[in-house]
């Protein structure tokens, strides 16, 4: 945030986790307000979360939004440097609620999609042509081709596609088929035959013992909407149900615990508190209401560690390194699925 105030950019490119962090910090500041200021702050937030694009919000909504911008959202823009107009987001799915509220605040988020192998853009929401749809990564770029395989995988080719992996002909053959289509490893679908929507990574989708498939990223993103949750990994391959490992947002949790007069010496003792666990159970229960029965998180465990790229649990673009996490928490995972059914 200090860097943004110093540089005062017009446009920035981010991964979603950074934007989630910025939003969480703004909301935390709002929670510290008192009285009428706090009421007005969250009135503006709730108004922004209802923002619609290209469907008309109505004159009364627009009047309220104008007031919210003068009272609240203007301060958000100032906190981000004062000149920021566009944020390009890629690398992972972004929560649609963040797109809505930042657009309402006068900062337009444009989600895009691509890989290093595609130089790197395949699709992006286009502000100039007006081709923008929330919750999608936009239309395909000119001269680039995209099709969805039978199993849902996104395939692409065009002048932006690499020749191949350097001195790795076998890997190149595995990635690019005989017809020249590059297999991205991502699962997606087209909305209105134009806007690409990414649903998950092909290799990350798993099947529980009933034969039902789980797309973990969708569930993880829903859970990360909670102010209490920093990171989460959904697990349950070949098991009877889906579960999750959750790392709390300890800064937020510690403040909440202090307000609730919960005493603790360290993070480990904090997450062991029954009141803390009950609060997280409430967050999980609320999220479960939006899922199908087989997708619901039946059990979870709170993890005392913070996952970062420096400590090895996250990639440089802040994606989960699932193999690393499975290995690191194999005992916890084993305990989740071996405990008595009624526990």
C-alpha positions as CSV (number, residue, x, y, z in Angstrom):
1,X,0.0,0.0,0.0
2,X,2.9,2.4,0.8
3,X,4.5,1.6,-2.6
4,X,1.2,2.4,-4.4
5,X,1.0,5.8,-2.6
6,X,4.6,6.5,-3.6
7,X,4.4,5.4,-7.3
8,X,0.8,6.5,-7.9
9,X,0.2,4.2,-10.9
10,X,-2.6,4.4,-13.4
11,X,-2.6,0.6,-14.1
12,X,-1.2,-2.3,-12.2
13,X,-1.1,-6.1,-12.9
14,X,-1.8,-8.4,-9.9
15,X,-2.4,-12.0,-8.9
16,X,-5.8,-12.3,-7.1
17,X,-4.2,-13.0,-3.7
18,X,-2.7,-9.6,-3.7
19,X,-6.0,-8.0,-4.4
20,X,-7.7,-10.0,-1.7
21,X,-5.0,-8.8,0.7
22,X,-5.6,-5.2,-0.3
23,X,-9.4,-5.6,0.1
24,X,-9.0,-7.3,3.5
25,X,-6.8,-4.5,4.7
26,X,-9.4,-1.9,3.6
27,X,-12.2,-3.8,5.4
28,X,-10.1,-4.2,8.5
29,X,-9.7,-0.4,8.6
30,X,-13.5,-0.1,8.2
31,X,-14.1,-2.4,11.2
32,X,-12.0,-0.1,13.3
33,X,-14.4,2.8,12.7
34,X,-17.0,3.8,15.2
35,X,-20.6,5.0,15.1
36,X,-21.9,6.7,12.1
37,X,-18.6,6.5,10.2
38,X,-18.7,2.7,10.4
39,X,-22.3,2.5,9.4
40,X,-21.6,4.7,6.3
41,X,-18.5,2.7,5.4
42,X,-20.4,-0.7,5.3
43,X,-23.4,0.9,3.6
44,X,-21.0,1.8,0.8
45,X,-19.4,-1.7,0.8
46,X,-22.8,-3.4,0.6
47,X,-23.9,-1.0,-2.2
48,X,-20.7,-1.8,-4.1
49,X,-21.3,-5.6,-3.8
50,X,-24.6,-5.1,-5.7
51,X,-22.9,-3.4,-8.7
52,X,-24.0,-4.7,-12.1
53,X,-22.3,-4.2,-15.4
54,X,-24.1,-3.5,-18.7
55,X,-27.5,-4.2,-17.2
56,X,-28.3,-0.9,-15.7
57,X,-28.3,-0.3,-12.0
58,X,-31.1,2.2,-12.0
59,X,-31.0,5.9,-11.4
60,X,-31.6,5.6,-7.6
61,X,-28.7,3.2,-7.3
62,X,-26.5,5.5,-9.3
63,X,-27.4,8.4,-7.0
64,X,-26.5,6.3,-4.0
65,X,-23.3,5.2,-5.6
66,X,-22.3,8.8,-6.4
67,X,-22.7,9.6,-2.7
68,X,-20.7,6.5,-1.7
69,X,-17.9,7.5,-4.0
70,X,-17.7,11.0,-2.4
71,X,-17.9,9.7,1.2
72,X,-16.0,6.3,1.0
73,X,-14.6,5.1,-2.3
74,X,-12.7,8.3,-2.9
75,X,-10.6,7.5,0.2
76,X,-10.0,4.0,-1.2
77,X,-8.6,5.4,-4.4
78,X,-6.4,7.8,-2.4
79,X,-5.1,4.9,-0.4
80,X,-4.1,3.2,-3.7
81,X,-2.2,6.2,-5.0
82,X,-5.1,8.4,-6.2
83,X,-4.7,7.7,-9.9
84,X,-5.4,4.0,-10.2
85,X,-8.0,3.3,-12.8
86,X,-7.3,-0.3,-14.1
87,X,-6.2,-3.5,-12.4
88,X,-5.3,-6.4,-14.6
89,X,-5.7,-9.7,-12.7
90,X,-4.5,-13.2,-13.8
91,X,-2.8,-16.3,-12.4
92,X,-5.9,-17.7,-10.6
93,X,-9.6,-17.1,-10.4
94,X,-10.7,-13.9,-8.7
95,X,-13.7,-13.6,-6.5
96,X,-16.5,-11.9,-8.5
97,X,-17.4,-9.8,-5.4
98,X,-14.0,-8.0,-5.5
99,X,-14.6,-7.2,-9.2
100,X,-18.0,-5.7,-8.5
101,X,-16.9,-3.5,-5.5
102,X,-13.8,-2.2,-7.2
103,X,-15.7,-1.2,-10.3
104,X,-18.3,0.5,-8.1
105,X,-15.3,2.3,-6.5
106,X,-14.2,3.6,-9.9
107,X,-11.3,1.1,-10.3
108,X,-11.9,-1.3,-13.2
109,X,-10.6,-4.8,-12.7
110,X,-10.0,-6.8,-16.0
111,X,-9.5,-10.5,-15.6
112,X,-7.3,-12.2,-18.2
113,X,-5.9,-15.6,-18.9
114,X,-2.8,-17.1,-20.4
115,X,0.4,-19.0,-19.8
116,X,4.1,-18.5,-20.3
117,X,3.8,-20.8,-23.3
118,X,1.3,-18.5,-24.9
119,X,3.4,-15.3,-24.7
120,X,1.4,-15.0,-22.3
121,X,-2.1,-13.8,-23.0
122,X,-5.0,-15.9,-24.5
123,X,-8.0,-13.9,-23.4
124,X,-8.8,-10.7,-21.4
125,X,-11.8,-8.6,-20.7
126,X,-11.6,-5.7,-23.2
127,X,-12.4,-2.3,-21.8
128,X,-12.0,-0.5,-25.2
129,X,-14.5,-2.7,-27.1
130,X,-16.8,-3.0,-24.0
131,X,-16.5,-6.8,-24.0
132,X,-16.4,-7.3,-20.3
133,X,-18.2,-9.9,-18.2
134,X,-17.7,-10.3,-14.5
135,X,-16.5,-13.8,-13.4
136,X,-14.9,-14.6,-16.8
137,X,-11.4,-14.0,-18.2
138,X,-12.9,-12.3,-21.3
139,X,-13.0,-12.9,-25.0
140,X,-10.2,-14.5,-27.0
141,X,-7.6,-12.2,-28.5
142,X,-7.5,-11.6,-32.3
143,X,-5.8,-14.3,-34.3
144,X,-5.8,-16.7,-31.2
145,X,-7.9,-19.8,-31.2
146,X,-9.5,-21.6,-28.3
147,X,-11.6,-24.7,-28.0
148,X,-12.9,-26.8,-25.2
149,X,-12.0,-30.5,-25.3
150,X,-14.5,-33.2,-24.5
151,X,-13.1,-33.5,-20.9
152,X,-13.4,-29.7,-20.5
153,X,-9.7,-28.9,-21.0
154,X,-8.9,-25.6,-22.6
155,X,-6.9,-26.0,-25.9
156,X,-5.4,-23.1,-27.7
157,X,-3.2,-22.2,-30.7
158,X,-2.1,-19.2,-32.6
159,X,0.9,-17.0,-33.4
160,X,1.5,-16.4,-29.7
161,X,2.1,-20.1,-29.0
162,X,5.6,-21.3,-28.3
163,X,7.6,-23.4,-30.7
164,X,8.3,-25.8,-27.9
165,X,10.2,-26.5,-24.6
166,X,13.9,-25.9,-25.0
167,X,15.7,-29.1,-25.7
168,X,12.7,-31.1,-24.4
169,X,11.0,-32.6,-27.5
170,X,9.1,-35.2,-25.5
171,X,7.6,-32.6,-23.2
172,X,6.7,-30.6,-26.3
173,X,4.9,-33.5,-27.9
174,X,2.9,-34.1,-24.7
175,X,1.9,-30.4,-24.6
176,X,1.1,-29.7,-28.3
177,X,-0.9,-32.4,-30.2
178,X,-0.5,-33.2,-33.9
179,X,-3.1,-30.6,-34.9
180,X,-1.1,-27.9,-33.2
181,X,-3.4,-27.5,-30.2
182,X,-1.7,-26.6,-26.9
183,X,-3.2,-28.5,-23.9
184,X,-3.3,-25.9,-21.1
185,X,-4.2,-28.2,-18.3
186,X,-7.0,-25.8,-17.3
187,X,-10.7,-26.6,-17.3
188,X,-13.2,-24.0,-18.6
189,X,-16.3,-23.2,-20.6
190,X,-17.5,-20.4,-22.8
191,X,-20.3,-18.1,-21.6
192,X,-22.5,-16.7,-24.4
193,X,-20.1,-18.3,-26.8
194,X,-17.7,-15.5,-26.2
195,X,-16.4,-15.1,-22.7
196,X,-14.1,-17.8,-21.3
197,X,-14.6,-18.9,-17.7
198,X,-11.9,-20.9,-15.9
199,X,-13.3,-23.5,-13.5
200,X,-10.3,-25.4,-12.2
201,X,-7.0,-27.0,-13.0
202,X,-7.4,-30.4,-14.7
203,X,-4.9,-32.1,-12.5
204,X,-6.4,-30.7,-9.3
205,X,-9.9,-32.0,-9.8
206,X,-10.4,-35.1,-7.8
207,X,-13.0,-37.8,-7.2
208,X,-14.4,-38.9,-3.9
209,X,-15.2,-42.6,-3.2
210,X,-18.9,-42.1,-4.4
211,X,-17.6,-41.3,-7.8
212,X,-18.5,-37.6,-7.6
213,X,-16.0,-35.0,-8.8
214,X,-14.7,-32.1,-6.7
215,X,-13.3,-28.9,-8.2
216,X,-11.3,-27.6,-5.2
217,X,-10.4,-24.1,-6.4
218,X,-14.1,-23.1,-6.6
219,X,-14.7,-24.2,-2.9
220,X,-11.4,-22.7,-1.8
221,X,-12.2,-19.3,-3.3
222,X,-15.6,-19.3,-1.6
223,X,-14.0,-20.0,1.8
224,X,-11.3,-17.3,1.3
225,X,-14.1,-14.7,1.1
226,X,-14.2,-15.0,4.9
227,X,-12.1,-12.4,6.7
228,X,-11.1,-15.2,9.1
229,X,-9.4,-17.3,6.4
230,X,-6.0,-16.6,4.7
231,X,-5.5,-19.8,2.8
232,X,-7.3,-23.1,2.4
233,X,-6.7,-26.5,0.6
234,X,-9.6,-28.8,-0.1
235,X,-8.8,-32.5,0.2
236,X,-10.6,-35.8,-0.1
237,X,-9.4,-37.7,-3.2
238,X,-10.8,-41.3,-3.0
239,X,-12.3,-40.5,0.5
240,X,-16.0,-40.6,1.5
241,X,-16.2,-36.8,1.8
242,X,-14.4,-33.5,1.2
243,X,-12.4,-31.8,3.9
244,X,-10.1,-28.8,4.2
245,X,-6.9,-27.6,5.8
246,X,-7.4,-23.9,6.8
247,X,-4.7,-21.3,7.7
248,X,-6.4,-18.4,9.5
249,X,-5.7,-14.8,8.8
250,X,-4.0,-14.5,12.1
251,X,-3.9,-10.7,12.2
252,X,-7.7,-10.6,11.9
253,X,-8.2,-13.7,14.2
254,X,-6.0,-12.3,17.0
255,X,-8.0,-9.0,17.0
256,X,-11.3,-10.9,17.1
257,X,-10.0,-13.1,19.9
258,X,-8.9,-10.0,21.8
259,X,-12.4,-8.5,21.4
260,X,-13.9,-11.8,22.6
261,X,-11.5,-11.8,25.7
262,X,-9.9,-15.1,24.5
263,X,-6.5,-15.5,26.0
264,X,-3.7,-17.2,24.1
265,X,0.1,-17.4,24.1
266,X,0.7,-18.3,20.5
267,X,-1.1,-19.2,17.3
268,X,-1.1,-22.9,18.2
269,X,-2.9,-22.3,21.4
270,X,-5.3,-19.8,19.7
271,X,-6.5,-22.3,17.1
272,X,-6.9,-25.0,19.8
273,X,-9.5,-22.8,21.6
274,X,-13.0,-24.3,21.3
275,X,-14.6,-20.9,20.7
276,X,-12.2,-20.2,17.8
277,X,-13.0,-23.6,16.3
278,X,-16.7,-22.9,16.6
279,X,-16.3,-19.6,14.8
280,X,-14.6,-21.3,11.9
281,X,-17.2,-24.0,11.9
282,X,-19.8,-21.2,11.4
283,X,-17.8,-19.8,8.5
284,X,-17.6,-23.3,6.9
285,X,-21.3,-24.0,7.5
286,X,-22.4,-20.8,5.8
287,X,-20.2,-21.6,2.8
288,X,-21.6,-25.1,2.6
289,X,-25.1,-23.8,2.0
290,X,-24.0,-22.7,-1.5
291,X,-22.6,-26.1,-2.5
292,X,-24.0,-29.5,-3.5
293,X,-24.1,-32.1,-0.8
294,X,-21.0,-34.0,-2.2
295,X,-19.0,-30.8,-2.4
296,X,-19.6,-29.7,1.2
297,X,-16.7,-29.6,3.7
298,X,-17.6,-32.2,6.3
299,X,-14.4,-31.8,8.4
300,X,-11.6,-29.2,8.6
301,X,-8.5,-28.6,10.6
302,X,-6.9,-25.2,11.5
303,X,-3.2,-25.0,10.7
304,X,-1.0,-22.8,12.9
305,X,1.5,-22.0,10.1
306,X,1.2,-19.2,7.5
307,X,1.7,-20.4,3.9
308,X,4.0,-18.3,1.8
309,X,6.2,-18.6,-1.3
310,X,9.2,-18.0,1.0
311,X,8.4,-21.0,3.2
312,X,7.6,-23.2,0.2
313,X,3.8,-23.8,0.4
314,X,2.9,-21.3,-2.3
315,X,4.3,-20.7,-5.8
316,X,5.7,-17.2,-6.7
317,X,2.3,-16.4,-8.1
318,X,0.7,-17.5,-4.7
319,X,-0.8,-20.7,-6.0
320,X,-1.0,-23.7,-3.6
321,X,1.8,-26.2,-4.0
322,X,-0.5,-29.1,-3.2
323,X,2.1,-31.9,-3.3
324,X,4.2,-29.9,-0.8
325,X,1.2,-29.4,1.5
326,X,0.1,-33.0,1.3
327,X,3.6,-34.1,2.3
328,X,3.9,-31.5,5.1
329,X,0.5,-32.2,6.6
330,X,0.3,-36.0,5.9
331,X,-0.3,-36.7,9.6
332,X,-3.1,-34.1,9.9
333,X,-4.8,-35.4,6.7
334,X,-4.5,-39.0,7.9
335,X,-6.1,-38.0,11.2
336,X,-9.0,-36.2,9.4
337,X,-10.0,-39.3,7.4
338,X,-9.3,-41.9,10.1
339,X,-11.3,-40.4,13.0
340,X,-14.6,-42.0,14.0
341,X,-17.5,-41.2,11.7
342,X,-19.4,-39.4,14.4
343,X,-16.6,-37.1,15.5
